[in-house]
């Protein structure tokens, strides 16, 4: 079984970075833009000596035994995970999860030696570029867009980010919707600073209990402080979560045999691969704009291509839920997941907190025994339930709720359904049919033209 191919995108990046036992050391830059003078031995291929000697090392036992940490970590402009260690950078993309390691200077020739911190930021002041990559080293910072060094860089850290010292340990971006204004969090020892990007003001944060961070990462709206093989989640406004828990990367993000979360990764098979063409049993577009797809006992985020596509067991994202999801819909800040004759409800915000009183029998909640697919459209209280080749309507604003008469559909079977501002989508196998709206769907006598789910929603090659 292709164990590594089924791991999470983040798991890949962490696993790859752990595949070689390198010495972890954050050296302080002593002036100059290139404080670390050691150069990787030259070669025409850009490969590191280890690659030439033995090829890519993916021995799971070796990477699971590695205790090393990282100098810096971030997502690139196109969603590739980047992990920096010493003179090298490791990368992994869900589109190409094979191990990739290269000398730092092959991608950023202006740099050599360890990177102290890294982050990805929107480049609103640079037309033509959506996001840029900032790399910190000693007292200086380099900014890149589309692989090219931006004019005026490198600059002193304090000149680019007033009030922020050099010699940082970690940095991570914080979007406006999560920090009350677009911000950057900087870490140095036990000290934390929040830099307001618009106001260009730096304020200290007092977060006892978080401790030094060797690297920091924002991933799918969650924030992580990394130390060695351990990590701790924190909130960007209040600091460490209570109770503070340090967890081992190898139990969550590295598919180590017999260990925690990683043990599940090894059994996902093609279900964990976004582009595997396996069907999704349910899809959900919630009130926050997030889109989820359910396959087996896994769920994917489909609206987060810039952060990669990642499979998680449903119980990790939807607390208390186990097994396959048959249908899903959202209404008034809640997400409803149907499993057989039961329906569970969760608050649609971050964390998916379960709603008290659920799960409930689907018959009591909606007046139907089961459903193959379900969807609501933005701003509407009408729920549409599909079973076999027919569709029924439920007015969610009414109590009690009861399904109306069945109306035939031009589809013999449907795995899942979803309604967004782009239209109504019905999914079956690896294909989907799109309709401009519910009216067009209900009036259709023949199925709409079919498209590829993986190409349209997952960005997979045709």
VEXZAZA-482932 format. One record per residue (C-alpha): residue number from 0; x, y, z. Coordinates in steps of 0.1 Angstrom, whole numbers. Layout:
<NUM; <X; Y; Z>>
...
END
This chain:
<0; <0; 0; 0>>
<1; <13; 34; -8>>
<2; <15; 46; 27>>
<3; <31; 80; 21>>
<4; <9; 88; -8>>
<5; <-22; 86; 14>>
<6; <-8; 109; 42>>
<7; <-19; 144; 48>>
<8; <-3; 171; 28>>
<9; <11; 185; 61>>
<10; <20; 150; 72>>
<11; <40; 147; 40>>
<12; <59; 178; 46>>
<13; <67; 169; 81>>
<14; <75; 134; 73>>
<15; <98; 144; 45>>
<16; <116; 169; 66>>
<17; <121; 142; 92>>
<18; <134; 116; 67>>
<19; <171; 126; 72>>
<20; <185; 132; 107>>
<21; <200; 166; 103>>
<22; <214; 187; 131>>
<23; <189; 213; 142>>
<24; <205; 247; 149>>
<25; <193; 282; 147>>
<26; <224; 303; 143>>
<27; <223; 340; 148>>
<28; <232; 362; 118>>
<29; <261; 385; 124>>
<30; <253; 415; 102>>
<31; <254; 411; 63>>
<32; <228; 395; 41>>
<33; <246; 362; 39>>
<34; <259; 354; 74>>
<35; <262; 317; 68>>
<36; <290; 313; 43>>
<37; <290; 275; 38>>
<38; <279; 265; 3>>
<39; <265; 231; -7>>
<40; <290; 213; -29>>
<41; <283; 224; -65>>
<42; <266; 201; -90>>
<43; <248; 206; -123>>
<44; <216; 190; -112>>
<45; <208; 211; -81>>
<46; <205; 179; -61>>
<47; <219; 176; -26>>
<48; <248; 151; -19>>
<49; <224; 128; -2>>
<50; <202; 126; -33>>
<51; <231; 117; -55>>
<52; <244; 91; -30>>
<53; <213; 72; -22>>
<54; <182; 87; -38>>
<55; <153; 100; -18>>
<56; <152; 84; 16>>
<57; <117; 75; 26>>
<58; <124; 48; 52>>
<59; <94; 51; 76>>
<60; <113; 37; 105>>
<61; <141; 62; 101>>
<62; <118; 92; 99>>
<63; <97; 81; 128>>
<64; <128; 77; 150>>
<65; <141; 112; 141>>
<66; <139; 138; 169>>
<67; <150; 168; 150>>
<68; <130; 200; 146>>
<69; <128; 227; 119>>
<70; <142; 261; 114>>
<71; <111; 275; 98>>
<72; <79; 264; 81>>
<73; <53; 280; 59>>
<74; <31; 275; 29>>
<75; <44; 289; -4>>
<76; <24; 313; -27>>
<77; <9; 283; -45>>
<78; <1; 262; -14>>
<79; <32; 239; -13>>
<80; <43; 231; 22>>
<81; <79; 243; 28>>
<82; <100; 231; 57>>
<83; <134; 246; 62>>
<84; <163; 229; 80>>
<85; <199; 240; 77>>
<86; <210; 245; 41>>
<87; <180; 227; 27>>
<88; <143; 231; 21>>
<89; <119; 202; 20>>
<90; <86; 206; 0>>
<91; <55; 186; -6>>
<92; <23; 193; -25>>
<93; <-8; 172; -24>>
<94; <-7; 172; -63>>
<95; <28; 156; -61>>
<96; <34; 140; -27>>
<97; <67; 124; -36>>
<98; <96; 136; -15>>
<99; <114; 167; -27>>
<100; <145; 182; -11>>
<101; <169; 207; -25>>
<102; <196; 232; -14>>
<103; <181; 264; -2>>
<104; <201; 285; -28>>
<105; <186; 267; -58>>
<106; <153; 285; -52>>
<107; <165; 316; -34>>
<108; <200; 322; -47>>
<109; <204; 353; -26>>
<110; <203; 332; 5>>
<111; <225; 306; 21>>
<112; <225; 290; 55>>
<113; <196; 284; 79>>
<114; <164; 305; 77>>
<115; <152; 318; 111>>
<116; <115; 323; 101>>
<117; <92; 322; 71>>
<118; <57; 333; 63>>
<119; <34; 339; 34>>
<120; <16; 373; 30>>
<121; <-8; 390; 6>>
<122; <11; 416; -16>>
<123; <-15; 443; -19>>
<124; <12; 470; -24>>
<125; <27; 450; -54>>
<126; <2; 449; -83>>
<127; <3; 417; -103>>
<128; <12; 395; -73>>
<129; <-13; 380; -49>>
<130; <10; 366; -23>>
<131; <46; 368; -14>>
<132; <71; 347; 6>>
<133; <91; 364; 34>>
<134; <123; 347; 46>>
<135; <140; 359; 77>>
<136; <177; 355; 85>>
<137; <194; 373; 113>>
<138; <187; 411; 111>>
<139; <174; 409; 75>>
<140; <143; 398; 56>>
<141; <140; 388; 20>>
<142; <106; 390; 1>>
<143; <99; 370; -30>>
<144; <70; 369; -55>>
<145; <68; 342; -81>>
<146; <103; 331; -72>>
<147; <118; 366; -78>>
<148; <133; 388; -51>>
<149; <112; 420; -48>>
<150; <128; 454; -54>>
<151; <144; 469; -23>>
<152; <151; 436; -6>>
<153; <168; 424; 15>>
<154; <159; 449; 42>>
<155; <165; 452; 79>>
<156; <137; 434; 98>>
<157; <131; 466; 119>>
<158; <128; 487; 87>>
<159; <101; 464; 71>>
<160; <83; 456; 104>>
<161; <89; 485; 129>>
<162; <93; 474; 164>>
<163; <101; 438; 155>>
<164; <137; 426; 164>>
<165; <160; 406; 142>>
<166; <172; 371; 151>>
<167; <136; 357; 152>>
<168; <127; 321; 160>>
<169; <94; 320; 142>>
<170; <67; 341; 124>>
<171; <32; 333; 112>>
<172; <6; 354; 93>>
<173; <-29; 360; 108>>
<174; <-57; 372; 84>>
<175; <-80; 400; 94>>
<176; <-110; 377; 101>>
<177; <-90; 358; 127>>
<178; <-70; 387; 143>>
<179; <-94; 416; 140>>
<180; <-70; 431; 114>>
<181; <-44; 417; 92>>
<182; <-14; 408; 114>>
<183; <18; 389; 118>>
<184; <29; 371; 149>>
<185; <66; 371; 156>>
<186; <83; 348; 182>>
<187; <117; 352; 198>>
<188; <125; 331; 229>>
<189; <95; 336; 253>>
<190; <85; 369; 237>>
<191; <57; 374; 212>>
<192; <49; 404; 191>>
<193; <18; 412; 170>>
<194; <24; 435; 140>>
<195; <-6; 452; 125>>
<196; <0; 453; 88>>
<197; <-23; 482; 80>>
<198; <-13; 504; 110>>
<199; <23; 493; 110>>
<200; <22; 491; 148>>
<201; <38; 464; 169>>
<202; <24; 453; 202>>
<203; <38; 427; 227>>
<204; <17; 397; 236>>
<205; <20; 381; 270>>
<206; <14; 344; 266>>
<207; <27; 324; 296>>
<208; <27; 287; 289>>
<209; <34; 288; 252>>
<210; <71; 288; 255>>
<211; <97; 292; 227>>
<212; <86; 281; 192>>
<213; <112; 267; 168>>
<214; <87; 273; 140>>
<215; <51; 284; 136>>
<216; <24; 275; 111>>
<217; <-11; 286; 102>>
<218; <-29; 257; 86>>
<219; <-66; 256; 78>>
<220; <-74; 284; 103>>
<221; <-55; 268; 131>>
<222; <-22; 279; 146>>
<223; <7; 257; 156>>
<224; <39; 262; 176>>
<225; <65; 236; 167>>
<226; <93; 225; 190>>
<227; <113; 194; 179>>
<228; <89; 166; 171>>
<229; <63; 182; 193>>
<230; <36; 208; 185>>
<231; <11; 229; 205>>
<232; <-19; 246; 192>>
<233; <-26; 282; 202>>
<234; <-51; 309; 195>>
<235; <-38; 340; 177>>
<236; <-55; 364; 201>>
<237; <-53; 347; 235>>
<238; <-23; 323; 232>>
<239; <-21; 287; 243>>
<240; <-53; 268; 245>>
<241; <-65; 255; 278>>
<242; <-56; 229; 288>>
<243; <-22; 233; 272>>
<244; <-13; 201; 254>>
<245; <20; 193; 236>>
<246; <15; 166; 211>>
<247; <39; 145; 191>>
<248; <40; 152; 153>>
<249; <44; 114; 148>>
<250; <10; 108; 164>>
<251; <-8; 132; 141>>
<252; <12; 143; 110>>
<253; <36; 115; 103>>
<254; <22; 81; 94>>
<255; <42; 61; 119>>
<256; <31; 24; 122>>
<257; <13; 17; 154>>
<258; <11; 53; 166>>
<259; <-20; 74; 171>>
<260; <-34; 93; 141>>
<261; <-6; 80; 118>>
<262; <-19; 44; 122>>
<263; <-52; 55; 105>>
<264; <-34; 72; 76>>
<265; <-19; 39; 65>>
<266; <-53; 23; 60>>
<267; <-69; 51; 40>>
<268; <-57; 38; 6>>
<269; <-72; 57; -24>>
<270; <-98; 73; -2>>
<271; <-72; 96; 12>>
<272; <-60; 107; -22>>
<273; <-79; 138; -35>>
<274; <-74; 128; -72>>
<275; <-81; 91; -68>>
<276; <-115; 93; -87>>
<277; <-133; 75; -58>>
<278; <-168; 89; -53>>
<279; <-178; 112; -25>>
<280; <-208; 102; -5>>
<281; <-218; 137; 6>>
<282; <-208; 173; 1>>
<283; <-215; 204; 22>>
<284; <-213; 241; 15>>
<285; <-218; 258; 49>>
<286; <-228; 293; 59>>
<287; <-191; 304; 63>>
<288; <-183; 296; 27>>
<289; <-163; 264; 36>>
<290; <-169; 234; 13>>
<291; <-165; 199; 26>>
<292; <-165; 165; 8>>
<293; <-170; 132; 26>>
<294; <-155; 100; 14>>
<295; <-156; 69; 35>>
<296; <-148; 80; 71>>
<297; <-128; 109; 58>>
<298; <-136; 146; 51>>
<299; <-118; 171; 28>>
<300; <-119; 209; 26>>
<301; <-125; 218; -10>>
<302; <-123; 256; -7>>
<303; <-87; 257; 6>>
<304; <-66; 249; -25>>
<305; <-41; 276; -14>>
<306; <-35; 257; 18>>
<307; <-36; 223; 0>>
<308; <-61; 195; 2>>
<309; <-60; 174; 33>>
<310; <-80; 144; 44>>
<311; <-90; 140; 80>>
<312; <-110; 113; 98>>
<313; <-145; 127; 103>>
<314; <-142; 123; 141>>
<315; <-112; 147; 141>>
<316; <-131; 175; 123>>
<317; <-166; 166; 135>>
<318; <-163; 156; 172>>
<319; <-181; 124; 181>>
<320; <-189; 114; 145>>
<321; <-178; 80; 132>>
<322; <-183; 62; 99>>
<323; <-196; 74; 66>>
<324; <-218; 105; 60>>
<325; <-247; 99; 36>>
<326; <-258; 134; 31>>
<327; <-252; 169; 45>>
<328; <-267; 204; 45>>
<329; <-263; 237; 63>>
<330; <-288; 262; 76>>
<331; <-287; 292; 100>>
<332; <-251; 286; 113>>
<333; <-255; 249; 117>>
<334; <-242; 220; 96>>
<335; <-264; 188; 96>>
<336; <-248; 154; 88>>
<337; <-270; 125; 79>>
<338; <-259; 89; 87>>
<339; <-285; 63; 79>>
<340; <-316; 71; 99>>
<341; <-299; 96; 122>>
<342; <-289; 133; 118>>
<343; <-262; 151; 138>>
<344; <-259; 189; 141>>
<345; <-228; 210; 146>>
<346; <-222; 248; 148>>
<347; <-207; 258; 115>>
<348; <-179; 279; 130>>
<349; <-143; 268; 136>>
<350; <-142; 236; 157>>
<351; <-177; 222; 147>>
<352; <-191; 221; 182>>
<353; <-218; 195; 185>>
<354; <-254; 208; 191>>
<355; <-270; 195; 222>>
<356; <-299; 171; 216>>
<357; <-283; 155; 186>>
<358; <-281; 130; 170>>
<359; <-318; 126; 164>>
<360; <-339; 103; 143>>
<361; <-341; 117; 107>>
<362; <-378; 108; 107>>
<363; <-384; 131; 137>>
<364; <-362; 159; 123>>
<365; <-373; 160; 86>>
<366; <-401; 135; 82>>
<367; <-381; 111; 60>>
<368; <-364; 77; 70>>
<369; <-332; 83; 50>>
<370; <-316; 104; 22>>
<371; <-290; 98; -5>>
<372; <-282; 135; -8>>
<373; <-293; 169; 6>>
<374; <-287; 206; -1>>
<375; <-298; 241; 8>>
<376; <-291; 272; -13>>
<377; <-275; 303; 2>>
<378; <-301; 325; 19>>
<379; <-329; 300; 16>>
<380; <-348; 279; 42>>
<381; <-358; 253; 16>>
<382; <-340; 220; 21>>
<383; <-340; 195; -8>>
<384; <-337; 158; -1>>
<385; <-328; 133; -28>>
<386; <-336; 96; -26>>
<387; <-331; 74; -57>>
<388; <-344; 93; -87>>
<389; <-367; 117; -69>>
<390; <-364; 149; -48>>
<391; <-385; 163; -20>>
<392; <-386; 197; -3>>
<393; <-387; 206; 34>>
<394; <-393; 241; 47>>
<395; <-368; 244; 75>>
<396; <-385; 275; 89>>
<397; <-416; 255; 98>>
<398; <-423; 234; 128>>
<399; <-428; 205; 126>>
<400; <-408; 199; 95>>
<401; <-422; 176; 70>>
<402; <-411; 166; 35>>
<403; <-433; 174; 6>>
<404; <-443; 151; -23>>
<405; <-416; 134; -44>>
<406; <-407; 150; -78>>
<407; <-388; 130; -104>>
<408; <-352; 138; -113>>
<409; <-334; 131; -146>>
<410; <-308; 111; -126>>
<411; <-311; 75; -117>>
<412; <-288; 78; -87>>
<413; <-269; 106; -68>>
<414; <-241; 103; -44>>
<415; <-241; 139; -31>>
<416; <-255; 173; -39>>
<417; <-245; 209; -32>>
<418; <-259; 244; -39>>
<419; <-236; 275; -40>>
<420; <-237; 309; -57>>
<421; <-224; 290; -88>>
<422; <-254; 268; -91>>
<423; <-267; 233; -81>>
<424; <-244; 204; -84>>
<425; <-253; 167; -84>>
<426; <-225; 142; -79>>
<427; <-223; 106; -90>>
<428; <-192; 86; -92>>
<429; <-163; 107; -105>>
<430; <-187; 131; -124>>
<431; <-210; 159; -117>>
<432; <-239; 177; -133>>
<433; <-245; 214; -129>>
<434; <-277; 234; -131>>
<435; <-281; 272; -129>>
<436; <-306; 269; -100>>
<437; <-332; 247; -84>>
<438; <-358; 257; -110>>
<439; <-337; 245; -139>>
<440; <-330; 212; -120>>
<441; <-367; 205; -113>>
<442; <-377; 214; -150>>
<443; <-349; 192; -165>>
<444; <-359; 162; -185>>
<445; <-324; 151; -194>>
<446; <-293; 152; -172>>
<447; <-270; 183; -177>>
<448; <-236; 178; -193>>
<449; <-213; 159; -170>>
<450; <-180; 173; -158>>
<451; <-150; 159; -138>>
<452; <-153; 163; -100>>
<453; <-115; 161; -95>>
<454; <-108; 186; -122>>
<455; <-135; 212; -112>>
<456; <-133; 210; -74>>
<457; <-99; 195; -66>>
<458; <-77; 210; -92>>
<459; <-65; 176; -104>>
<460; <-51; 171; -139>>
<461; <-77; 159; -164>>
END
